Amino acid sequence: MDELERLAKRQAELIDLMAALNEEMGKAGEGTAEQRAARKSEQDATWKRYEDEFAANEKREGELRAETEVREAREKRVREARAKYASVNIKPGDRDDSEVFNVDFRMLGRGEKEHAQMAERAQRIIDRPEVGGHLRSEQKEHLAKLLRTQNGDTDGELLTLLTIATSNPHYRSAFQKASGSVHPVFTPEEGRAVNEVNLLKRAMSIGTSSAGGFAVPVIIDPTIILTAQGTEVDILRLARVETITNDRWRGLSSAGVSWKFDAEAAASNDNSPTMTQPVVPTYRADGFIPFSIEIGQDWPGFAESMAELLSSGYQELLADKLTTGSAANTPTGIVPRLVLQTSPDVSNPTATAGVIVGKDVYDMWARLPQRHRRKDATAWMSSTDVQNAIRQLGTVDPNFTVNITESAIPRMFGREYPMNDYMSSVQVGTAAGNLLIVGNWKGFLVAQRAGMNIEFVPMLFDVTNNRPTGQRGWYAYARIGSDVVDPTAFQLLQNKTA
C-alpha cells in the first residue's frame, strides 16, 4: 500500500471519528457543571486534534498528487523519446538541428529491436550529403550491412554507436582541429563529442587500453569503408574480407558432409563432417602520412581528401603483406602459407627448371578440386613477368594468347587473372620462386579490426643534423590479419629446384 492509499484510508477514519464526536458533543451530558465543562473541553481538544490531522493529511495528499503528475509527465516524455530515438537517456538538444546525435553512448546491449532502430538512425546520418556525400553507393551498402551485423566477431551495435558519435558535427570539427594542431582548443560541445568517442574506443579495446590518438570518423576510415569495388589491391578485392570489433576472427570450417547411396531401409553411416575452427589474429599496422591539404576547408572536401590519404599507403602495405607476410607481428601472406601447407600439399614444381610450359598451367587447373573451379571467386594471380611468360605460350599452344594489344591476360580458363608484382618473377635455373596461384579466393580471409586512429606530427627532423625538414603529417595505426581458412582452395606453382 503506497502513501496516498494510507492517507485516503486515514482520512476516511477521521471523518467517521469526527462524525461520532460531533454526535456525542450534541447530547446533553450528565453530571455536575464542572464535569460537563471538563468533558466539553476534552471533546474540543479531540476535535481540534482530528481537524489538524485531517488538514495536514489533505495538504500531503495534494503534494503527492503533484509529484505523481510530474513523474507521469516525465515518464511519458521518456517513452516518447525512447520510441523515437531508441534510448531512455535523453541529453539536452543542440541548437544546430543535431538532436539525431543525442544518444547515451554508455548504453550497450540495447536488444535487437533498439539496435535496428539505432542502425536506421545511423543510416539516415550517413545519407546526409554533408556527412557521407563523398561515399560511393557500394561503400554505403557495405557500411549499412556492417551496422546490422551482430555475431561473435563483429559488434554491429558498437559500430553503429561509433558511426553516430564520429559523424556528429562537433566531433567532425574537433577532428579537423586535431588533424592540424598538437594542442587543439575545443568548444564545450566539441569536448563532449570527443569524450563520447573516447568512451566507445575504450569499449572496443582488447587487452591493453587504447593509447591516445583521435579515432578516424567511420565515414572516412579505410578499415571500415574499404570495399572490394573501391580498392586497387587485387588480393584484397578477391579475398574474403571480414570487419571485426575484437582482436581476432574465429570461424568454422569443414570439407563438407560425405553423401552416398544406400539400399532401401539400410542403416546410414556416420557421415558427420570434420569441423575445424580457424583463427585469424590481427596485428598493428602503422605509418606516417605526410599531407598538405587545407585543414580549414569545409567537411565534404576535407573528408574526401583525408579518406584518400589514409587509404593509399595503407592499401600498398596490405598488397605486400597479404602476399608475402611471414615475419612476427604481421599478417600471414598467402604465398608463405601455401608453401608451408602440407595437408593437403598444394605446392607443385614446374616441369622444367627456369621455364613455364603449358602443361604446368593445365596441371594446376586439374589439381584444383572441382568444387573450387566452378566458384565465381576463383582466379589466377602472378607477377607481370610470369604472366608475360604465359602469354608467350601462345606461340606453341593456340589455347594461349600472344595478343600484346591487351594490358594483360584478362581471363584464363574462364577465370580472372590479375597481376601482383609482390610475387616471384620467372627464375633462372633452379632458383626458388613461387610463380603462380590459382584458387577460390574466399578461402583466404582478411580480418580488419574496425577503427583507425591518428596523431598529428607537427614537424619532422633530419636524422643526420637534427634540423627540421619542414614536413608534417599524421601517425596512423590500425589492426589487420590474414590467413588461409580453406586449405583445399588453392594450388601453387613453384620453380623446379632440382
C-alpha positions as CSV (number, residue, x, y, z in Angstrom):
1,M,0.0,0.0,0.0
2,D,1.5,3.4,-1.0
3,E,1.4,6.6,0.9
4,L,-1.6,8.0,-0.9
5,E,-3.7,4.9,-0.2
6,R,-2.7,5.1,3.5
7,L,-3.7,8.7,3.7
8,A,-7.0,8.1,2.0
9,K,-7.8,5.3,4.4
10,R,-6.9,7.5,7.4
11,Q,-9.0,10.4,6.1
12,A,-12.0,8.1,5.9
13,E,-11.3,7.0,9.5
14,L,-11.0,10.7,10.7
15,I,-14.3,11.5,9.0
16,D,-16.0,8.7,10.9
17,L,-14.4,9.7,14.2
18,M,-15.3,13.4,13.8
19,A,-18.9,12.4,12.9
20,A,-19.2,10.3,16.1
21,L,-17.6,13.0,18.2
22,N,-19.9,15.6,16.8
23,E,-22.9,13.5,17.6
24,E,-21.6,12.9,21.2
25,M,-21.0,16.7,21.6
26,G,-24.6,17.4,20.7
27,K,-26.0,15.4,23.5
28,A,-26.8,16.8,27.0
29,G,-24.2,15.5,29.3
30,E,-24.8,14.1,32.8
31,G,-23.0,15.1,35.9
32,T,-22.2,18.3,37.6
33,A,-21.5,21.5,35.7
34,E,-17.8,21.1,36.4
35,Q,-17.8,17.6,35.0
36,R,-19.7,18.7,31.9
37,A,-17.3,21.6,31.3
38,A,-14.3,19.2,31.7
39,R,-15.8,16.8,29.2
40,K,-16.6,19.6,26.7
41,S,-13.0,20.8,27.0
42,E,-11.7,17.3,26.3
43,Q,-14.1,16.9,23.3
44,D,-13.0,20.2,21.9
45,A,-9.3,19.3,22.2
46,T,-10.0,15.9,20.5
47,W,-11.9,17.7,17.7
48,K,-9.1,20.1,17.2
49,R,-6.6,17.2,17.0
50,Y,-8.7,15.4,14.4
51,E,-9.2,18.6,12.4
52,D,-5.5,19.4,12.4
53,E,-4.6,15.9,11.3
54,F,-7.2,15.9,8.6
55,A,-5.9,19.3,7.2
56,A,-2.2,18.0,7.3
57,N,-3.2,14.8,5.5
58,E,-5.1,16.8,2.9
59,K,-2.0,19.0,2.3
60,R,0.2,16.0,2.0
61,E,-2.3,14.3,-0.5
62,G,-2.0,17.4,-2.7
63,E,1.8,17.3,-2.6
64,L,1.8,13.6,-3.5
65,R,-0.6,14.1,-6.4
66,A,1.5,16.9,-7.8
67,E,4.6,14.8,-7.6
68,T,2.8,11.9,-9.3
69,E,1.7,14.2,-12.1
70,V,5.3,15.4,-12.6
71,R,6.6,11.9,-12.6
72,E,4.0,10.6,-15.0
73,A,4.6,13.5,-17.4
74,R,8.4,12.8,-17.3
75,E,7.8,9.1,-17.9
76,K,5.6,9.9,-20.8
77,R,8.3,12.1,-22.4
78,V,10.9,9.3,-21.9
79,R,8.6,6.7,-23.5
80,E,8.0,9.0,-26.5
81,A,11.8,9.7,-26.7
82,R,12.6,6.0,-26.5
83,A,10.1,5.2,-29.2
84,K,11.6,7.9,-31.4
85,Y,15.3,7.7,-30.6
86,A,15.7,4.2,-29.3
87,S,17.2,5.4,-26.0
88,V,15.8,6.0,-22.5
89,N,18.6,8.6,-21.8
90,I,17.9,12.0,-23.3
91,K,20.5,14.7,-23.4
92,P,19.7,18.4,-24.0
93,G,19.0,19.1,-27.7
94,D,21.6,21.1,-29.6
95,R,20.7,24.3,-31.3
96,D,22.1,23.2,-34.7
97,D,19.4,20.6,-35.6
98,S,21.5,17.7,-34.4
99,E,19.1,16.0,-32.0
100,V,19.7,12.9,-34.0
101,F,23.1,12.6,-32.3
102,N,21.6,12.7,-28.8
103,V,22.5,9.2,-27.6
104,D,23.7,7.9,-24.3
105,F,26.8,6.1,-25.5
106,R,27.2,4.4,-22.2
107,M,24.3,2.1,-23.0
108,L,25.3,-1.2,-24.8
109,G,23.3,-4.3,-25.3
110,R,20.1,-2.5,-26.1
111,G,18.5,-5.5,-27.7
112,E,17.7,-6.5,-31.3
113,K,14.8,-4.0,-31.8
114,E,16.6,-1.0,-30.4
115,H,19.8,-2.0,-32.3
116,A,17.8,-2.0,-35.5
117,Q,16.4,1.5,-34.7
118,M,19.8,2.9,-33.9
119,A,21.2,1.4,-37.2
120,E,18.4,3.1,-39.1
121,R,19.3,6.4,-37.4
122,A,23.0,5.9,-38.3
123,Q,22.0,5.2,-41.9
124,R,20.0,8.4,-42.1
125,I,23.0,10.3,-40.9
126,I,25.3,8.7,-43.5
127,D,22.8,9.6,-46.2
128,R,23.1,13.3,-45.3
129,P,25.1,15.0,-48.2
130,E,27.2,17.0,-45.7
131,V,28.2,13.8,-43.9
132,G,28.6,10.9,-46.4
133,G,28.4,12.8,-49.7
134,H,31.9,11.5,-50.6
135,L,31.0,7.9,-50.2
136,R,30.2,5.7,-53.2
137,S,27.0,3.6,-53.3
138,E,28.8,0.3,-52.6
139,Q,30.5,1.9,-49.6
140,K,27.2,2.9,-48.1
141,E,25.8,-0.5,-48.7
142,H,28.8,-2.2,-47.1
143,L,28.5,0.1,-44.1
144,A,24.8,-0.5,-43.8
145,K,25.4,-4.2,-43.7
146,L,28.1,-3.9,-41.0
147,L,25.9,-1.7,-38.8
148,R,23.3,-4.5,-38.7
149,T,25.8,-7.4,-38.2
150,Q,25.8,-8.9,-34.7
151,N,27.9,-12.0,-34.1
152,G,30.9,-13.2,-32.1
153,D,33.4,-11.3,-34.3
154,T,31.5,-8.1,-35.2
155,D,29.5,-6.0,-32.8
156,G,27.3,-4.0,-35.1
157,E,25.7,-2.1,-32.3
158,L,29.1,-0.8,-31.2
159,L,29.9,0.2,-34.9
160,T,26.5,1.9,-35.0
161,L,27.2,4.0,-32.0
162,L,30.7,4.8,-33.3
163,T,29.2,5.9,-36.6
164,I,26.8,8.2,-34.9
165,A,29.4,9.6,-32.5
166,T,32.1,10.3,-35.1
167,S,29.6,11.7,-37.6
168,N,28.5,14.3,-35.0
169,P,29.3,17.8,-36.5
170,H,31.0,18.7,-33.2
171,Y,33.3,15.6,-33.4
172,R,34.0,16.3,-37.1
173,S,35.1,19.8,-36.3
174,A,37.1,18.6,-33.4
175,F,38.8,16.0,-35.6
176,Q,39.7,18.7,-38.2
177,K,41.2,20.8,-35.4
178,A,43.2,17.8,-34.1
179,S,44.4,17.0,-37.6
180,G,46.4,20.2,-37.7
181,S,47.3,21.0,-34.2
182,V,49.1,19.3,-31.3
183,H,47.1,21.2,-28.7
184,P,43.7,22.0,-30.3
185,V,41.3,24.2,-28.4
186,F,37.8,22.7,-28.4
187,T,34.4,24.2,-27.7
188,P,32.4,22.7,-24.9
189,E,30.3,20.8,-27.5
190,E,33.4,19.5,-29.3
191,G,35.0,18.4,-26.0
192,R,31.8,16.5,-25.1
193,A,31.8,14.8,-28.5
194,V,35.4,13.8,-28.2
195,N,34.7,12.3,-24.7
196,E,31.8,10.3,-26.1
197,V,34.0,8.8,-28.9
198,N,36.8,8.0,-26.3
199,L,34.2,6.1,-24.3
200,L,33.4,3.9,-27.3
201,K,37.1,3.5,-28.0
202,R,37.6,2.1,-24.5
203,A,34.6,-0.3,-25.1
204,M,36.4,-1.6,-28.3
205,S,39.8,-2.1,-26.5
206,I,41.1,-5.6,-26.3
207,G,43.8,-6.3,-23.7
208,T,45.6,-3.1,-23.0
209,S,43.6,0.1,-23.4
210,S,43.7,2.3,-26.4
211,A,46.8,4.6,-26.2
212,G,45.7,8.0,-27.2
213,G,45.2,9.4,-30.7
214,F,42.0,10.5,-32.3
215,A,39.5,8.0,-33.8
216,V,39.2,8.5,-37.5
217,P,35.5,9.1,-38.3
218,V,33.8,6.0,-39.6
219,I,32.8,7.6,-42.8
220,I,36.5,8.1,-43.8
221,D,38.0,5.1,-42.0
222,P,39.6,2.7,-44.5
223,T,39.4,-0.2,-42.1
224,I,35.6,0.1,-42.3
225,I,34.6,1.7,-45.6
226,L,37.2,0.0,-47.8
227,T,35.3,-2.3,-50.3
228,A,36.2,-4.7,-53.0
229,Q,35.0,-2.3,-55.7
230,G,36.9,0.6,-54.2
231,T,40.4,-1.0,-53.8
232,E,43.2,-1.2,-56.3
233,V,44.7,-4.1,-54.4
234,D,43.6,-7.2,-56.3
235,I,44.4,-9.6,-53.5
236,L,42.2,-7.6,-51.1
237,R,39.5,-7.3,-53.7
238,L,39.4,-11.1,-54.3
239,A,39.8,-12.3,-50.7
240,R,37.0,-12.7,-48.1
241,V,37.2,-9.6,-46.0
242,E,35.7,-9.5,-42.5
243,T,35.4,-6.3,-40.5
244,I,35.6,-7.3,-36.8
245,T,35.4,-5.5,-33.5
246,N,37.6,-7.8,-31.4
247,D,41.3,-8.9,-31.7
248,R,40.8,-12.0,-33.8
249,W,38.4,-13.6,-36.2
250,R,37.1,-17.0,-35.2
251,G,35.5,-19.1,-37.9
252,L,34.2,-22.6,-38.6
253,S,35.4,-24.7,-41.5
254,S,34.6,-28.1,-42.9
255,A,35.3,-30.1,-46.1
256,G,31.6,-30.9,-46.1
257,V,29.3,-33.8,-45.5
258,S,30.0,-37.1,-47.4
259,W,26.9,-38.3,-49.2
260,K,26.3,-41.8,-50.5
261,F,23.5,-44.1,-51.9
262,D,22.2,-47.0,-49.7
263,A,19.8,-49.9,-50.2
264,E,16.2,-49.3,-49.0
265,A,15.9,-49.4,-45.2
266,A,19.7,-49.9,-44.8
267,A,21.3,-48.2,-41.8
268,S,23.1,-45.0,-42.7
269,N,26.8,-44.5,-42.0
270,D,28.0,-41.7,-39.7
271,N,28.8,-39.0,-42.3
272,S,29.5,-36.3,-39.8
273,P,31.9,-33.8,-41.2
274,T,35.2,-32.9,-39.5
275,M,34.9,-29.4,-38.1
276,T,37.8,-27.1,-37.6
277,Q,37.8,-23.6,-36.1
278,P,40.4,-21.4,-37.9
279,V,41.5,-18.3,-36.0
280,V,42.9,-15.2,-37.7
281,P,44.6,-12.8,-35.3
282,T,45.1,-9.1,-36.1
283,Y,48.3,-7.2,-35.9
284,R,49.1,-3.5,-35.6
285,A,49.9,-1.7,-38.8
286,D,51.2,1.9,-38.6
287,G,52.7,4.5,-40.8
288,F,53.5,8.2,-41.2
289,I,51.2,10.0,-43.7
290,P,52.6,13.4,-44.9
291,F,49.9,15.8,-46.0
292,S,49.4,19.2,-47.5
293,I,45.6,19.5,-47.5
294,E,43.9,22.6,-46.2
295,I,42.6,21.8,-42.7
296,G,40.2,24.7,-42.7
297,Q,38.2,23.6,-45.7
298,D,34.6,22.5,-45.4
299,W,33.9,19.0,-44.3
300,P,33.0,17.3,-47.6
301,G,36.2,18.4,-49.2
302,F,38.3,17.6,-46.1
303,A,36.6,14.1,-45.8
304,E,37.3,13.2,-49.5
305,S,41.0,14.3,-49.2
306,M,41.5,12.7,-45.9
307,A,39.9,9.4,-47.0
308,E,42.2,9.2,-50.0
309,L,45.4,10.0,-47.9
310,L,44.6,7.4,-45.2
311,S,43.8,4.6,-47.6
312,S,46.6,5.0,-50.2
313,G,49.7,3.9,-48.2
314,Y,47.6,1.5,-46.1
315,Q,46.4,-0.3,-49.2
316,E,50.0,-0.6,-50.6
317,L,51.2,-2.1,-47.3
318,L,48.3,-4.7,-47.5
319,A,49.2,-5.6,-51.1
320,D,52.7,-6.5,-49.9
321,K,52.0,-8.3,-46.6
322,L,48.8,-10.1,-47.7
323,T,51.1,-11.7,-50.4
324,T,54.4,-12.2,-48.6
325,G,53.9,-11.7,-44.9
326,S,55.7,-14.2,-42.8
327,A,57.5,-12.3,-40.1
328,A,56.4,-12.0,-36.5
329,N,53.6,-9.5,-35.8
330,T,52.5,-9.4,-39.4
331,P,49.5,-10.9,-41.3
332,T,50.1,-14.3,-42.8
333,G,50.6,-13.8,-46.5
334,I,49.1,-16.3,-48.9
335,V,52.3,-17.3,-50.6
336,P,54.2,-18.3,-47.4
337,R,51.1,-20.1,-46.1
338,L,50.7,-22.2,-49.2
339,V,54.4,-23.0,-49.2
340,L,54.3,-24.4,-45.7
341,Q,51.0,-26.2,-46.1
342,T,51.3,-30.0,-46.0
343,S,47.7,-31.2,-45.5
344,P,47.0,-31.2,-48.4
345,D,50.2,-30.3,-50.1
346,V,49.3,-27.7,-52.8
347,S,52.8,-26.7,-54.0
348,N,53.8,-28.2,-57.3
349,P,57.1,-27.6,-59.3
350,T,57.3,-26.7,-62.9
351,A,58.1,-29.5,-65.3
352,T,61.4,-27.8,-66.2
353,A,63.6,-25.6,-64.0
354,G,63.5,-21.9,-65.1
355,V,60.8,-22.5,-67.7
356,I,57.0,-22.3,-67.6
357,V,55.2,-24.6,-70.1
358,G,51.6,-25.1,-71.0
359,K,51.4,-28.4,-69.1
360,D,52.3,-26.6,-65.9
361,V,49.2,-24.5,-66.2
362,Y,46.9,-27.3,-67.3
363,D,48.1,-29.5,-64.4
364,M,47.5,-26.7,-61.9
365,W,43.9,-26.3,-63.1
366,A,43.3,-30.1,-63.0
367,R,44.6,-30.4,-59.4
368,L,42.3,-27.7,-58.1
369,P,39.2,-29.5,-56.7
370,Q,36.2,-29.2,-59.0
371,R,34.0,-27.6,-56.3
372,H,36.5,-24.7,-56.3
373,R,37.0,-24.5,-60.0
374,R,33.3,-23.6,-60.5
375,K,33.2,-20.8,-57.9
376,D,32.9,-17.2,-59.1
377,A,35.6,-16.2,-56.7
378,T,38.2,-18.5,-58.4
379,A,41.0,-16.6,-60.0
380,W,44.7,-16.7,-61.0
381,M,47.5,-14.5,-59.8
382,S,51.1,-14.0,-60.6
383,S,53.7,-11.3,-61.2
384,T,53.8,-9.4,-64.5
385,D,56.9,-11.3,-65.6
386,V,55.2,-14.7,-65.1
387,Q,52.1,-13.5,-66.9
388,N,54.2,-12.3,-69.8
389,A,55.8,-15.8,-70.0
390,I,52.4,-17.4,-70.1
391,R,51.4,-15.0,-72.9
392,Q,54.2,-16.2,-74.9
393,L,53.0,-19.8,-74.7
394,G,50.6,-18.8,-77.5
395,T,53.5,-19.3,-80.0
396,V,53.4,-23.0,-79.4
397,D,49.9,-23.6,-77.9
398,P,46.9,-21.9,-79.6
399,N,44.9,-22.1,-76.4
400,F,47.1,-19.3,-75.0
401,T,47.5,-15.7,-76.4
402,V,50.3,-13.5,-77.6
403,N,48.0,-10.5,-78.1
404,I,50.1,-7.6,-76.8
405,T,47.4,-5.0,-77.5
406,E,45.7,-6.0,-74.2
407,S,47.2,-4.7,-71.0
408,A,47.1,-8.2,-69.5
409,I,45.6,-11.6,-69.9
410,P,42.0,-10.7,-68.9
411,R,41.0,-14.4,-68.2
412,M,42.5,-17.8,-68.3
413,F,40.3,-21.0,-68.2
414,G,37.4,-18.6,-67.9
415,R,38.7,-17.1,-64.7
416,E,40.1,-13.6,-63.9
417,Y,43.9,-13.2,-64.0
418,P,45.2,-10.1,-62.1
419,M,48.9,-9.3,-61.6
420,N,50.7,-9.0,-58.3
421,D,54.3,-7.9,-58.5
422,Y,55.0,-8.9,-54.9
423,M,55.1,-12.5,-56.2
424,S,58.2,-14.0,-57.8
425,S,59.3,-13.4,-61.4
426,V,60.4,-16.3,-63.7
427,Q,63.5,-17.7,-62.1
428,V,66.8,-18.6,-63.7
429,G,67.8,-22.2,-63.5
430,T,66.9,-23.9,-60.2
431,A,66.5,-20.8,-58.1
432,A,63.5,-20.9,-55.7
433,G,60.4,-19.0,-56.8
434,N,56.7,-19.0,-56.2
435,L,55.3,-18.3,-59.6
436,L,51.5,-18.7,-60.0
437,I,48.5,-19.2,-57.8
438,V,45.0,-20.4,-58.7
439,G,42.2,-20.9,-56.3
440,N,38.9,-19.9,-54.7
441,W,39.9,-16.7,-53.0
442,K,37.1,-16.8,-50.5
443,G,39.4,-19.4,-48.8
444,F,41.8,-16.6,-48.0
445,L,40.4,-14.4,-45.2
446,V,41.4,-10.9,-44.3
447,A,40.3,-9.7,-40.8
448,Q,40.2,-5.9,-40.4
449,R,39.7,-4.6,-36.9
450,A,37.3,-1.7,-37.2
451,G,38.8,1.6,-36.2
452,M,41.9,3.6,-37.3
453,N,43.5,6.2,-35.0
454,I,45.7,9.1,-35.9
455,E,48.0,11.5,-34.1
456,F,49.3,14.8,-35.5
457,V,53.0,15.1,-36.0
458,P,53.8,18.9,-36.4
459,M,57.4,18.7,-37.6
460,L,59.9,16.1,-38.7
461,F,63.7,16.4,-38.1
462,D,66.6,15.3,-40.2
463,V,68.2,12.2,-38.7
464,T,71.7,13.5,-39.6
465,N,71.7,17.1,-38.3
466,N,68.5,17.1,-36.1
467,R,67.2,20.1,-38.0
468,P,63.6,20.5,-39.0
469,T,62.7,19.3,-42.5
470,G,59.5,21.3,-42.9
471,Q,57.5,18.1,-43.2
472,R,54.4,17.3,-41.1
473,G,51.7,14.7,-41.2
474,W,49.8,12.1,-39.2
475,Y,51.0,9.0,-37.4
476,A,48.2,6.5,-38.1
477,Y,47.6,2.9,-36.8
478,A,45.1,0.1,-37.3
479,R,44.9,-3.7,-36.9
480,I,44.6,-6.3,-39.6
481,G,45.3,-10.0,-40.1
482,S,45.0,-12.7,-42.8
483,D,45.4,-16.4,-43.3
484,V,44.2,-19.3,-45.5
485,V,41.0,-20.7,-43.9
486,D,40.3,-23.4,-46.5
487,P,43.5,-25.4,-47.2
488,T,41.9,-27.1,-50.3
489,A,41.0,-23.9,-52.1
490,F,44.4,-23.2,-53.8
491,Q,47.2,-24.5,-56.0
492,L,50.7,-23.0,-56.1
493,L,53.2,-23.4,-59.0
494,Q,56.8,-23.2,-57.9
495,N,60.0,-23.2,-60.0
496,K,61.7,-26.6,-60.0
497,T,64.7,-26.5,-57.8
498,A,66.2,-29.9,-58.5
